[in-house]
């Protein structure tokens, strides 16, 4: 959802020369012919990309521990099989 909103903002900016962003919960329309507004849009895009690329997972450690125990049952210790060379 956040990525789609960001794409729509960028597409709108390219098509219209303006973009609407929310800063401090207030919608703001940026005129991209203005250097300060362009800088605000770039900052907005950078911030959104940071959020998209660094998801935070919440919960307790039991999920990871349970997953490890489950995965451990599927993985056999030893050397992984090597692919057979084709002739």
C-alpha positions in Angstrom: 0.0 0.0 0.0 2.8 2.4 0.9 4.7 1.6 -2.2 1.6 2.0 -4.4 1.0 5.4 -2.8 4.5 6.5 -3.4 4.4 5.4 -7.1 1.1 7.3 -7.5 2.7 10.4 -6.0 5.7 10.2 -8.3 3.5 9.6 -11.4 1.4 12.5 -10.5 4.4 14.7 -10.0 5.8 13.8 -13.4 2.5 14.1 -15.3 1.3 17.4 -13.6 4.4 19.2 -12.4 2.9 19.1 -8.9 2.5 16.6 -6.1 0.4 16.3 -3.0 2.1 14.9 0.1 1.2 14.7 3.7 3.5 16.5 6.1 2.6 16.3 9.8 -0.8 14.9 8.8 -1.5 18.0 6.7 -1.8 17.6 2.9 0.6 19.9 1.1 0.6 20.6 -2.7 4.1 21.0 -4.1 4.9 23.0 -7.2 7.8 21.2 -8.8 8.9 24.3 -10.7 10.0 25.5 -7.3 13.4 24.3 -6.1 12.3 24.2 -2.4 9.2 22.2 -3.3 11.2 19.8 -5.4 13.6 19.3 -2.5 10.6 18.6 -0.3 9.3 16.0 -2.7 12.8 14.3 -2.9 12.9 14.2 0.9 9.4 12.8 1.0 10.3 10.0 -1.5 13.6 9.2 0.4 11.7 8.9 3.7 9.1 6.7 2.2 11.7 4.4 0.6 13.4 4.1 4.0 10.2 2.9 5.5 9.5 0.5 2.7 13.0 -0.9 2.7 13.3 -1.4 6.4 10.2 -3.2 7.6 9.9 -3.7 11.3 8.6 -7.0 12.7 7.0 -7.0 16.1 6.2 -9.9 18.4 8.0 -12.0 20.9 11.0 -14.3 20.3 8.8 -17.5 20.5 7.9 -17.1 16.8 11.6 -17.3 15.8 12.2 -20.2 18.2 9.2 -22.2 17.0 10.2 -21.6 13.4 13.7 -22.7 14.1 12.5 -26.0 15.6 10.2 -26.6 12.7 12.8 -25.9 10.1 15.4 -27.9 11.9 13.2 -31.0 11.4 13.4 -30.6 7.6 17.1 -29.9 7.4 19.4 -32.8 7.6 22.9 -32.2 9.0 25.8 -32.9 6.8 27.3 -31.8 3.5 24.9 -30.5 0.9 24.6 -32.5 -2.2 26.6 -31.3 -5.1 25.1 -31.1 -8.6 26.1 -33.8 -11.0 28.1 -32.4 -13.9 26.3 -32.8 -17.2 28.1 -34.6 -20.0 
